[in-house]
Amino acid sequence: MWIETIIMPREEPGLRPASPSRDRRAVLKAAGEESQALRDSVVGFLSTHHLLDAVRWISEPGFFPLVTLHCTDRALEKLREAAEFVVGCAAPVDTYSPLVPTESDLSSEPAPMALPMMARHF
């Protein structure tokens, strides 16, 4: 069974120092680099522990330090044991209904026209 897993970096307790004011371009660049570093760290952890075969999908880096992946129970347990990550899970992927219906919901019969209802508005 595949489980959707959400991973964030573990932060040290305490207050973060306020960052100096920067332009948006620099902020987005730093956020993207932080996200890429987290993804690289997660992939490195999975590779070191021989868990890459227990992962079906890994999200691409974005602007938040967050990685989503679909993995097995074994990989989820190992990731939760890691000191550098905070790991949670959403639900087994198999429980999601498909976004696109597999069968057509369209009827072969023509839809009734709404002429009588529209006639009173004219």
LUMZAZA-961788 format. One record per atom (N, C-alpha, C): z negated, x negated, y negated; chain. Coordinates in Angstrom, 1 decimal. Example, Ala and Ser with C-alpha at 12.3 -4.5 7.8 and 13.67 -1.06 7.14 Angstrom:
2
+--------+--------+--------+-------+
!      z !      x !      y ! kette !
+--------+--------+--------+-------+
!   -7.8 !  -13.2 !    5.7 !     A !
!   -7.8 !  -12.3 !    4.5 !     A !
!   -7.8 !  -13.2 !    3.3 !     A !
!   -7.1 !  -12.8 !    2.2 !     A !
!   -7.1 !  -13.7 !    1.1 !     A !
!   -7.9 !  -12.9 !    0.0 !     A !
+--------+--------+--------+-------+
REM end
This chain:
122
+--------+--------+--------+-------+
!      z !      x !      y ! kette !
+--------+--------+--------+-------+
!    0.0 !   -0.8 !    1.2 !     A !
!    0.0 !    0.0 !    0.0 !     A !
!    0.0 !   -0.9 !   -1.2 !     A !
!    0.8 !   -0.5 !   -2.2 !     A !
!    0.9 !   -1.3 !   -3.5 !     A !
!    0.0 !   -0.6 !   -4.5 !     A !
!   -0.8 !   -1.5 !   -5.2 !     A !
!   -1.7 !   -1.0 !   -6.2 !     A !
!   -1.3 !   -1.5 !   -7.6 !     A !
!   -1.2 !   -0.7 !   -8.6 !     A !
!   -1.0 !   -1.1 !  -10.0 !     A !
!   -2.2 !   -1.8 !  -10.5 !     A !
!   -2.1 !   -3.0 !  -10.9 !     A !
!   -3.3 !   -3.8 !  -11.3 !     A !
!   -3.0 !   -4.3 !  -12.7 !     A !
!   -4.1 !   -4.3 !  -13.5 !     A !
!   -4.0 !   -4.7 !  -14.9 !     A !
!   -5.0 !   -5.9 !  -15.1 !     A !
!   -4.4 !   -6.9 !  -15.7 !     A !
!   -5.2 !   -8.2 !  -15.8 !     A !
!   -5.2 !   -8.6 !  -17.3 !     A !
!   -6.4 !   -9.0 !  -17.7 !     A !
!   -6.6 !   -9.5 !  -19.1 !     A !
!   -7.4 !  -10.8 !  -19.0 !     A !
!   -7.3 !  -11.7 !  -20.0 !     A !
!   -8.1 !  -12.9 !  -19.9 !     A !
!   -9.6 !  -12.5 !  -20.2 !     A !
!  -10.5 !  -13.2 !  -19.5 !     A !
!  -11.9 !  -13.0 !  -19.7 !     A !
!  -12.3 !  -13.8 !  -21.0 !     A !
!  -13.0 !  -13.0 !  -21.9 !     A !
!  -13.4 !  -13.6 !  -23.1 !     A !
!  -14.9 !  -14.0 !  -23.1 !     A !
!  -15.2 !  -15.1 !  -23.8 !     A !
!  -16.6 !  -15.5 !  -23.9 !     A !
!  -17.3 !  -14.5 !  -24.8 !     A !
!  -18.6 !  -14.3 !  -24.5 !     A !
!  -19.4 !  -13.4 !  -25.3 !     A !
!  -19.6 !  -14.0 !  -26.7 !     A !
!  -19.7 !  -13.2 !  -27.7 !     A !
!  -19.9 !  -13.7 !  -29.0 !     A !
!  -18.8 !  -13.2 !  -30.0 !     A !
!  -19.0 !  -13.5 !  -31.2 !     A !
!  -18.1 !  -13.1 !  -32.2 !     A !
!  -16.9 !  -14.1 !  -32.3 !     A !
!  -15.7 !  -13.6 !  -32.5 !     A !
!  -14.6 !  -14.4 !  -32.7 !     A !
!  -14.5 !  -14.7 !  -34.2 !     A !
!  -14.2 !  -16.0 !  -34.5 !     A !
!  -14.1 !  -16.3 !  -35.9 !     A !
!  -12.9 !  -15.5 !  -36.5 !     A !
!  -13.0 !  -15.1 !  -37.8 !     A !
!  -11.9 !  -14.4 !  -38.4 !     A !
!  -10.7 !  -15.4 !  -38.6 !     A !
!   -9.6 !  -15.0 !  -38.2 !     A !
!   -8.4 !  -15.8 !  -38.4 !     A !
!   -7.9 !  -15.8 !  -39.8 !     A !
!   -7.4 !  -16.9 !  -40.3 !     A !
!   -6.9 !  -17.0 !  -41.7 !     A !
!   -5.7 !  -16.0 !  -41.8 !     A !
!   -5.5 !  -15.5 !  -42.9 !     A !
!   -4.4 !  -14.6 !  -43.2 !     A !
!   -3.0 !  -15.4 !  -42.9 !     A !
!   -2.2 !  -14.7 !  -42.1 !     A !
!   -0.9 !  -15.3 !  -41.7 !     A !
!    0.1 !  -14.3 !  -41.9 !     A !
!    1.4 !  -14.7 !  -42.0 !     A !
!    2.5 !  -13.7 !  -42.1 !     A !
!    2.7 !  -13.1 !  -40.7 !     A !
!    3.4 !  -12.0 !  -40.7 !     A !
!    3.6 !  -11.3 !  -39.4 !     A !
!    4.4 !  -12.1 !  -38.4 !     A !
!    5.3 !  -12.8 !  -38.9 !     A !
!    6.1 !  -13.6 !  -37.9 !     A !
!    5.3 !  -14.6 !  -37.2 !     A !
!    4.3 !  -15.2 !  -37.8 !     A !
!    3.4 !  -16.2 !  -37.2 !     A !
!    2.5 !  -15.5 !  -36.2 !     A !
!    2.0 !  -14.3 !  -36.6 !     A !
!    1.1 !  -13.5 !  -35.8 !     A !
!    1.8 !  -13.1 !  -34.5 !     A !
!    3.0 !  -12.6 !  -34.6 !     A !
!    3.8 !  -12.1 !  -33.4 !     A !
!    4.1 !  -13.3 !  -32.5 !     A !
!    4.4 !  -14.4 !  -33.1 !     A !
!    4.7 !  -15.6 !  -32.3 !     A !
!    3.5 !  -16.1 !  -31.5 !     A !
!    2.3 !  -16.1 !  -32.2 !     A !
!    1.1 !  -16.5 !  -31.5 !     A !
!    0.7 !  -15.5 !  -30.4 !     A !
!    0.9 !  -14.2 !  -30.7 !     A !
!    0.6 !  -13.2 !  -29.7 !     A !
!    1.5 !  -13.3 !  -28.5 !     A !
!    2.8 !  -13.6 !  -28.7 !     A !
!    3.8 !  -13.8 !  -27.6 !     A !
!    3.4 !  -15.0 !  -26.8 !     A !
!    3.0 !  -16.1 !  -27.5 !     A !
!    2.6 !  -17.3 !  -26.7 !     A !
!    1.4 !  -17.1 !  -25.9 !     A !
!    0.4 !  -16.3 !  -26.4 !     A !
!   -0.8 !  -16.0 !  -25.7 !     A !
!   -0.5 !  -15.2 !  -24.5 !     A !
!    0.4 !  -14.2 !  -24.6 !     A !
!    0.8 !  -13.3 !  -23.5 !     A !
!    1.5 !  -14.1 !  -22.4 !     A !
!    2.4 !  -15.0 !  -22.9 !     A !
!    3.1 !  -15.9 !  -21.9 !     A !
!    2.2 !  -16.8 !  -21.2 !     A !
!    1.2 !  -17.4 !  -21.9 !     A !
!    0.2 !  -18.3 !  -21.3 !     A !
!   -0.6 !  -17.5 !  -20.2 !     A !
!   -1.0 !  -16.3 !  -20.5 !     A !
!   -1.7 !  -15.5 !  -19.5 !     A !
!   -0.8 !  -15.2 !  -18.3 !     A !
!    0.4 !  -14.8 !  -18.5 !     A !
!    1.3 !  -14.5 !  -17.4 !     A !
!    1.5 !  -15.8 !  -16.5 !     A !
!    1.7 !  -16.9 !  -17.2 !     A !
!    1.8 !  -18.2 !  -16.4 !     A !
!    0.5 !  -18.5 !  -15.6 !     A !
!   -0.6 !  -18.2 !  -16.2 !     A !
!   -1.9 !  -18.5 !  -15.6 !     A !
!   -2.0 !  -17.6 !  -14.3 !     A !
!   -1.6 !  -16.3 !  -14.5 !     A !
!   -1.7 !  -15.4 !  -13.3 !     A !
!   -0.8 !  -15.8 !  -12.2 !     A !
!    0.5 !  -16.1 !  -12.6 !     A !
!    1.4 !  -16.6 !  -11.6 !     A !
!    1.0 !  -17.9 !  -10.9 !     A !
!    0.4 !  -18.8 !  -11.7 !     A !
!   -0.1 !  -20.0 !  -11.1 !     A !
!   -1.3 !  -19.7 !  -10.1 !     A !
!   -2.2 !  -18.8 !  -10.5 !     A !
!   -3.3 !  -18.5 !   -9.6 !     A !
!   -2.7 !  -17.9 !   -8.3 !     A !
!   -1.8 !  -17.0 !   -8.4 !     A !
!   -1.2 !  -16.3 !   -7.2 !     A !
!   -0.5 !  -17.4 !   -6.3 !     A !
!    0.2 !  -18.3 !   -7.0 !     A !
!    0.9 !  -19.4 !   -6.2 !     A !
!   -0.1 !  -20.3 !   -5.5 !     A !
!   -1.2 !  -20.7 !   -6.2 !     A !
!   -2.2 !  -21.6 !   -5.7 !     A !
!   -2.9 !  -21.0 !   -4.5 !     A !
!   -3.1 !  -19.7 !   -4.5 !     A !
!   -3.8 !  -19.0 !   -3.5 !     A !
!   -2.9 !  -18.4 !   -2.4 !     A !
!   -1.6 !  -18.7 !   -2.5 !     A !
!   -0.6 !  -18.2 !   -1.6 !     A !
!   -0.6 !  -16.7 !   -1.5 !     A !
!   -0.5 !  -16.1 !   -2.7 !     A !
!   -0.5 !  -14.6 !   -2.8 !     A !
!    0.8 !  -14.1 !   -3.4 !     A !
!    1.7 !  -14.9 !   -3.6 !     A !
!    3.0 !  -14.4 !   -4.2 !     A !
!    3.7 !  -13.4 !   -3.4 !     A !
!    3.5 !  -13.5 !   -2.0 !     A !
!    4.1 !  -12.5 !   -1.1 !     A !
!    3.4 !  -11.2 !   -1.1 !     A !
!    2.2 !  -11.2 !   -1.7 !     A !
!    1.4 !   -9.9 !   -1.8 !     A !
!    1.6 !   -9.2 !   -3.2 !     A !
!    2.6 !   -9.7 !   -3.9 !     A !
!    2.9 !   -9.1 !   -5.2 !     A !
!    4.3 !   -8.6 !   -5.2 !     A !
!    4.6 !   -7.4 !   -5.6 !     A !
!    5.9 !   -6.9 !   -5.6 !     A !
!    6.6 !   -6.9 !   -7.0 !     A !
!    5.8 !   -6.8 !   -8.1 !     A !
!    6.3 !   -6.8 !   -9.4 !     A !
!    5.3 !   -7.3 !  -10.4 !     A !
!    5.8 !   -8.1 !  -11.4 !     A !
!    4.9 !   -8.6 !  -12.5 !     A !
!    5.6 !   -8.3 !  -13.8 !     A !
!    4.8 !   -7.8 !  -14.7 !     A !
!    5.4 !   -7.4 !  -16.1 !     A !
!    5.8 !   -8.7 !  -16.8 !     A !
!    6.7 !   -8.5 !  -17.7 !     A !
!    7.1 !   -9.6 !  -18.6 !     A !
!    6.1 !   -9.7 !  -19.8 !     A !
!    6.0 !  -10.9 !  -20.4 !     A !
!    5.1 !  -11.1 !  -21.5 !     A !
!    5.5 !  -10.2 !  -22.7 !     A !
!    4.5 !   -9.8 !  -23.4 !     A !
!    4.7 !   -8.9 !  -24.6 !     A !
!    3.9 !   -9.5 !  -25.8 !     A !
!    3.3 !   -8.6 !  -26.5 !     A !
!    2.5 !   -9.0 !  -27.7 !     A !
!    1.0 !   -8.8 !  -27.5 !     A !
!    0.6 !   -8.4 !  -26.3 !     A !
!   -0.9 !   -8.3 !  -26.0 !     A !
!   -1.2 !   -9.2 !  -24.8 !     A !
!   -2.3 !   -9.8 !  -24.7 !     A !
!   -2.7 !  -10.6 !  -23.6 !     A !
!   -3.0 !   -9.7 !  -22.4 !     A !
!   -2.0 !   -9.2 !  -21.8 !     A !
!   -2.2 !   -8.2 !  -20.7 !     A !
!   -1.0 !   -8.4 !  -19.7 !     A !
!   -1.3 !   -8.4 !  -18.4 !     A !
!   -0.3 !   -8.5 !  -17.4 !     A !
!   -0.6 !   -7.3 !  -16.4 !     A !
!    0.5 !   -6.6 !  -16.1 !     A !
!    0.5 !   -5.5 !  -15.1 !     A !
!    1.3 !   -6.0 !  -13.9 !     A !
!    0.7 !   -5.8 !  -12.7 !     A !
!    1.5 !   -6.1 !  -11.5 !     A !
!    1.2 !   -5.1 !  -10.4 !     A !
!    2.1 !   -5.1 !   -9.5 !     A !
!    1.9 !   -4.2 !   -8.3 !     A !
!    1.6 !   -5.2 !   -7.1 !     A !
!    0.4 !   -5.0 !   -6.5 !     A !
!    0.0 !   -6.0 !   -5.5 !     A !
!   -0.7 !   -5.2 !   -4.4 !     A !
!   -1.1 !   -6.0 !   -3.3 !     A !
!   -1.8 !   -5.5 !   -2.2 !     A !
!   -3.3 !   -5.5 !   -2.4 !     A !
!   -4.1 !   -4.9 !   -1.5 !     A !
!   -5.5 !   -5.0 !   -1.6 !     A !
!   -6.0 !   -6.4 !   -1.6 !     A !
!   -5.4 !   -7.3 !   -0.8 !     A !
!   -5.9 !   -8.7 !   -0.6 !     A !
!   -5.7 !   -9.4 !   -1.9 !     A !
!   -4.6 !   -9.3 !   -2.6 !     A !
!   -4.3 !   -9.9 !   -3.9 !     A !
!   -5.3 !   -9.4 !   -4.9 !     A !
!   -5.5 !   -8.1 !   -4.9 !     A !
!   -6.5 !   -7.5 !   -5.9 !     A !
!   -7.9 !   -8.1 !   -5.7 !     A !
!   -8.3 !   -8.2 !   -4.5 !     A !
!   -9.7 !   -8.8 !   -4.3 !     A !
!   -9.8 !  -10.2 !   -4.8 !     A !
!   -8.8 !  -11.0 !   -4.5 !     A !
!   -8.8 !  -12.4 !   -4.9 !     A !
!   -8.7 !  -12.5 !   -6.5 !     A !
!   -7.9 !  -11.7 !   -7.1 !     A !
!   -7.8 !  -11.7 !   -8.6 !     A !
!   -9.2 !  -11.3 !   -9.2 !     A !
!   -9.8 !  -10.4 !   -8.6 !     A !
!  -11.2 !   -9.9 !   -9.1 !     A !
!  -12.2 !  -11.0 !   -8.9 !     A !
!  -12.0 !  -11.9 !   -8.0 !     A !
!  -13.0 !  -13.0 !   -7.8 !     A !
!  -12.8 !  -14.1 !   -8.8 !     A !
!  -11.6 !  -14.2 !   -9.4 !     A !
!  -11.3 !  -15.2 !  -10.3 !     A !
!  -12.1 !  -15.1 !  -11.6 !     A !
!  -12.7 !  -16.3 !  -12.0 !     A !
!  -13.6 !  -16.3 !  -13.2 !     A !
!  -12.8 !  -16.1 !  -14.5 !     A !
!  -11.5 !  -16.5 !  -14.5 !     A !
!  -10.7 !  -16.5 !  -15.8 !     A !
!  -10.1 !  -15.2 !  -16.1 !     A !
!  -10.2 !  -14.2 !  -15.2 !     A !
!   -9.5 !  -12.9 !  -15.5 !     A !
!  -10.5 !  -11.7 !  -15.4 !     A !
!  -10.2 !  -10.7 !  -16.2 !     A !
!  -10.8 !   -9.4 !  -16.0 !     A !
!   -9.7 !   -8.5 !  -15.4 !     A !
!  -10.0 !   -7.9 !  -14.2 !     A !
!   -9.0 !   -7.2 !  -13.4 !     A !
!   -9.5 !   -5.8 !  -13.2 !     A !
!   -8.6 !   -4.8 !  -13.4 !     A !
!   -8.8 !   -3.4 !  -13.1 !     A !
!   -7.6 !   -2.9 !  -12.4 !     A !
!   -7.7 !   -1.7 !  -11.9 !     A !
!   -6.5 !   -1.1 !  -11.2 !     A !
!   -6.4 !    0.3 !  -11.6 !     A !
!   -5.1 !    0.8 !  -11.6 !     A !
!   -4.8 !    2.1 !  -12.0 !     A !
!   -4.9 !    3.1 !  -10.8 !     A !
!   -3.9 !    3.0 !  -10.0 !     A !
!   -3.8 !    3.8 !   -8.8 !     A !
!   -2.8 !    3.2 !   -7.8 !     A !
!   -2.8 !    3.6 !   -6.6 !     A !
!   -1.8 !    3.2 !   -5.7 !     A !
!   -0.4 !    3.7 !   -6.2 !     A !
!    0.5 !    2.8 !   -6.2 !     A !
!    1.9 !    3.1 !   -6.7 !     A !
!    2.5 !    4.2 !   -5.9 !     A !
!    2.2 !    4.4 !   -4.7 !     A !
!    2.8 !    5.4 !   -3.8 !     A !
!    2.4 !    6.8 !   -4.3 !     A !
!    1.3 !    6.9 !   -5.1 !     A !
!    0.8 !    8.3 !   -5.5 !     A !
!    1.6 !    8.8 !   -6.7 !     A !
!    2.4 !    8.0 !   -7.3 !     A !
!    3.1 !    8.4 !   -8.5 !     A !
!    4.3 !    9.3 !   -8.0 !     A !
!    4.5 !   10.3 !   -8.7 !     A !
!    5.7 !   11.1 !   -8.4 !     A !
!    6.9 !   10.4 !   -9.1 !     A !
!    8.1 !   10.5 !   -8.5 !     A !
!    9.3 !    9.8 !   -9.1 !     A !
!    9.6 !   10.4 !  -10.4 !     A !
!   10.1 !    9.5 !  -11.3 !     A !
!   10.4 !    9.9 !  -12.7 !     A !
!   11.7 !   10.7 !  -12.7 !     A !
!   12.6 !   10.4 !  -11.7 !     A !
!   13.8 !   11.2 !  -11.6 !     A !
!   13.8 !   11.9 !  -10.3 !     A !
!   14.1 !   13.2 !  -10.3 !     A !
!   14.0 !   14.0 !   -9.1 !     A !
!   15.1 !   13.5 !   -8.1 !     A !
!   14.7 !   13.5 !   -6.9 !     A !
!   15.6 !   13.1 !   -5.8 !     A !
!   16.6 !   14.2 !   -5.4 !     A !
!   16.3 !   15.4 !   -5.7 !     A !
!   17.2 !   16.5 !   -5.4 !     A !
!   17.5 !   17.3 !   -6.6 !     A !
!   18.6 !   17.9 !   -6.7 !     A !
!   19.0 !   18.6 !   -7.9 !     A !
!   18.2 !   19.9 !   -8.0 !     A !
!   17.7 !   20.2 !   -9.2 !     A !
!   17.0 !   21.4 !   -9.4 !     A !
!   17.9 !   22.5 !  -10.0 !     A !
!   19.2 !   22.2 !  -10.1 !     A !
!   20.1 !   23.1 !  -10.7 !     A !
!   20.5 !   24.1 !   -9.7 !     A !
!   20.6 !   25.4 !  -10.1 !     A !
!   21.0 !   26.4 !   -9.3 !     A !
!   22.6 !   26.5 !   -9.3 !     A !
!   23.1 !   27.0 !   -8.2 !     A !
!   24.6 !   27.2 !   -8.2 !     A !
!   25.0 !   28.5 !   -8.9 !     A !
!   24.0 !   29.4 !   -9.1 !     A !
!   24.3 !   30.6 !   -9.8 !     A !
!   24.4 !   30.5 !  -11.3 !     A !
!   25.3 !   31.2 !  -12.0 !     A !
!   25.3 !   31.1 !  -13.4 !     A !
!   24.1 !   31.6 !  -14.1 !     A !
!   23.6 !   31.0 !  -15.1 !     A !
!   22.5 !   31.5 !  -15.9 !     A !
!   22.8 !   32.8 !  -16.6 !     A !
!   21.9 !   33.8 !  -16.7 !     A !
!   22.2 !   35.0 !  -17.4 !     A !
!   22.3 !   34.7 !  -18.9 !     A !
!   23.1 !   35.3 !  -19.6 !     A !
!   23.3 !   35.2 !  -21.0 !     A !
!   22.2 !   36.0 !  -21.7 !     A !
!   21.9 !   35.5 !  -22.9 !     A !
!   20.8 !   36.2 !  -23.6 !     A !
!   21.4 !   37.1 !  -24.7 !     A !
!   22.5 !   37.7 !  -24.4 !     A !
!   23.2 !   38.5 !  -25.5 !     A !
!   22.3 !   39.7 !  -25.9 !     A !
!   21.7 !   40.5 !  -24.9 !     A !
!   20.9 !   41.6 !  -25.4 !     A !
!   19.8 !   41.2 !  -26.3 !     A !
!   19.1 !   40.1 !  -26.0 !     A !
!   18.0 !   39.6 !  -26.8 !     A !
!   18.5 !   39.2 !  -28.2 !     A !
!   19.7 !   38.5 !  -28.2 !     A !
!   20.3 !   38.0 !  -29.5 !     A !
!   20.9 !   39.2 !  -30.3 !     A !
!   21.2 !   40.3 !  -29.7 !     A !
!   21.9 !   41.4 !  -30.4 !     A !
!   21.0 !   42.0 !  -31.4 !     A !
!   19.7 !   42.1 !  -31.2 !     A !
!   18.8 !   42.7 !  -32.1 !     A !
!   18.5 !   41.8 !  -33.4 !     A !
!   18.9 !   40.6 !  -33.4 !     A !
!   18.8 !   39.7 !  -34.5 !     A !
!   19.9 !   39.7 !  -35.5 !     A !
!   21.0 !   40.4 !  -35.1 !     A !
!   22.2 !   40.5 !  -35.9 !     A !
!   22.3 !   41.8 !  -36.7 !     A !
+--------+--------+--------+-------+
REM end
